[in-house]
Amino acid sequence: MERKLRKSSIYGLLLGLAISILFVNYKDVTEVNNGVYQTTYKPVIEYIVSILRFGIIGMFFGLFIGWNYYESKQKTEKENSYYLPFFFVVFLVSLILMVVYVW
């Protein structure tokens, strides 16, 4: 199980990094006057941190998908498991805190 979770989290991290490199803006374009635009570039460390942020979110998604897949294959009898609700609560709280304090 540990190997499968590690592989799924690494794949999620790589996929999250790839998608974030494609979609995270590294510059801001603002209109100063009528038809005059000013381009400002983000500092490199800020760009890297924003890419890593989305990569880590992808890692958690990959970890959750790998865990859910493993549990569905190994499930022989119905058990009460509180891992799924606890995971979602922690994940949603961390996303909300990240949105409030970082963005």
Beta strands, then each sheet from edge to edge (+ up, - down):
strand 1: 27-33
strand 2: 36-41
sheet 1: 1+ 2-
end
